[in-house]
Amino acid sequence: MWRSKKFLLVTVVAAVVLLGSIGGVALAQTGTGGDSQPKAQYEALLGKVCKIYQDKTGVAIDQTALQDAFTQAQQEMRDEALDSYLKNLVAQGKITQEQADQYKAWLKARPDMAQYRQQLKDWQQTRPGVPPELKGWQQARTDIPLPGRFGGMKGDGGRFFGSR
């Protein structure tokens, strides 16, 4: 009996991972709402899954524990994908195993920037536009390509947006 409950729990967690991924892709494609709306919808989805599971089996699932399991599964899948990708590059001879190990070590040693993401978003929202002097200079110097959304280079042999 305990095995069947474990199997059922694993099945529900797998379904939540699948539904969460599909829902996340759908929310990302719509682009509506701020950062809080998708998070609230995601939490509502997890709450609903927990309630449905409890109604069907009589066993309650802690929503926080389910969220933690989901986050852990995502991280493990990312790690497995990275390992597979690096293994493939080594097998193709594009990098050495030592370079792959160095990359993984660098990835683990880099600082956590999550705390600065919101500050960067806020700054980007409040920064002023391009000064008129710079706009005038840019318009006078059409021979100089600008990076990013102002023009920049395309990935088609070095041609610029304005030179087609």
C-alpha positions in Angstrom: 0.0 0.0 0.0 2.8 2.4 0.9 4.5 1.7 -2.5 1.3 2.6 -4.4 1.1 5.9 -2.4 4.7 6.7 -3.2 4.1 5.9 -6.8 1.1 8.1 -6.8 3.0 10.9 -5.1 5.8 10.7 -7.7 3.2 10.7 -10.5 1.6 13.8 -9.1 4.9 15.6 -8.7 5.8 14.7 -12.3 2.4 16.0 -13.5 3.0 19.2 -11.6 6.4 19.6 -13.1 5.0 19.1 -16.6 2.0 21.4 -16.0 4.2 24.0 -14.4 6.6 23.9 -17.4 3.8 24.2 -19.9 2.1 26.9 -17.9 5.4 28.8 -17.5 6.0 28.7 -21.2 2.5 29.9 -21.9 2.8 32.7 -19.4 6.2 33.7 -20.8 4.8 33.9 -24.3 1.8 36.1 -23.4 4.0 38.7 -21.8 1.0 40.1 -19.8 1.2 41.2 -16.2 4.2 42.1 -14.1 6.5 39.7 -12.3 4.0 39.2 -9.5 1.1 38.0 -11.6 2.8 34.8 -13.0 4.2 34.0 -9.6 0.7 34.3 -8.1 -0.8 32.2 -10.8 2.0 29.6 -10.3 1.3 29.5 -6.6 -2.4 29.2 -7.2 -1.7 26.3 -9.6 0.4 24.5 -6.9 -2.3 25.1 -4.3 -5.0 23.7 -6.6 -2.9 20.6 -7.3 -2.4 20.0 -3.6 -6.1 20.3 -3.0 -7.0 18.0 -5.9 -4.5 15.4 -4.6 -5.9 15.6 -1.1 -9.4 15.2 -2.3 -8.5 12.1 -4.4 -6.2 10.4 -2.0 -7.0 11.8 1.4 -3.3 12.6 1.9 -2.4 16.3 2.2 0.7 17.6 0.4 2.4 20.6 1.9 2.5 23.3 -0.8 5.9 24.5 0.3 7.4 21.0 0.2 5.9 20.5 -3.3 7.5 23.8 -4.4 10.9 22.8 -2.9 10.7 19.4 -4.7 9.8 21.2 -8.0 12.7 23.6 -7.6 15.1 20.8 -6.8 13.9 18.8 -9.8 14.4 21.8 -12.1 18.0 22.3 -10.8 18.8 18.6 -11.2 17.5 18.7 -14.8 19.5 21.8 -15.6 22.7 20.1 -14.1 22.0 17.0 -16.1 21.5 19.0 -19.3 24.8 20.9 -18.7 26.7 17.7 -18.1 25.3 16.2 -21.2 26.1 19.3 -23.3 29.7 19.4 -22.0 30.1 15.7 -22.5 29.0 16.1 -26.1 31.4 19.0 -26.7 34.3 16.8 -25.3 33.2 13.9 -27.5 33.2 16.1 -30.5 36.7 17.4 -29.6 35.7 21.0 -29.4 36.9 21.3 -25.8 38.9 19.1 -23.5 37.6 17.4 -20.3 39.8 19.8 -18.3 38.1 22.8 -20.0 34.7 21.3 -19.2 35.7 20.8 -15.5 37.0 24.4 -15.4 33.7 25.7 -16.8 31.7 23.8 -14.2 34.0 25.1 -11.5 33.6 28.7 -12.7 29.8 28.3 -12.9 29.6 27.2 -9.3 32.0 29.9 -8.1 30.3 32.9 -9.7 28.4 35.2 -7.4 24.6 35.0 -6.9 23.2 38.1 -8.7 19.5 37.5 -7.8 19.6 40.2 -5.2 20.7 42.8 -7.8 18.2 41.9 -10.5 15.3 43.9 -9.1 17.6 46.9 -8.6 18.8 46.7 -12.2 15.1 46.5 -13.4 14.2 49.5 -11.3 17.2 51.5 -12.7 16.3 50.5 -16.3 12.7 51.7 -15.7 13.8 55.1 -14.4 16.8 56.0 -16.5 16.5 58.9 -18.8 16.4 58.6 -22.6 19.3 59.2 -24.9 20.5 62.9 -24.5 19.7 65.1 -27.6 23.4 65.8 -28.1 24.1 62.1 -28.5 21.2 61.6 -30.8 22.4 64.5 -33.0 25.9 63.0 -33.1 24.6 59.5 -33.9 22.5 60.9 -36.8 25.5 62.8 -38.2 27.8 59.7 -38.0 25.8 57.1 -39.9 29.0 55.2 -40.7 29.4 54.1 -37.1 27.1 51.1 -36.2 25.4 51.3 -32.8 25.1 48.3 -30.5 21.9 46.8 -29.3 18.5 48.2 -30.0 19.8 51.4 -31.7 21.0 49.4 -34.7 24.0 47.2 -34.2 25.3 44.3 -36.2 23.3 41.4 -37.4 24.6 37.9 -37.5 24.7 37.8 -41.3 28.2 38.4 -42.2 28.7 41.8 -40.6 26.1 43.8 -42.5 24.4 46.6 -40.6 20.7 47.2 -40.2 20.9 50.4 -42.3 23.0 49.0 -45.1 20.5 46.7 -46.7 
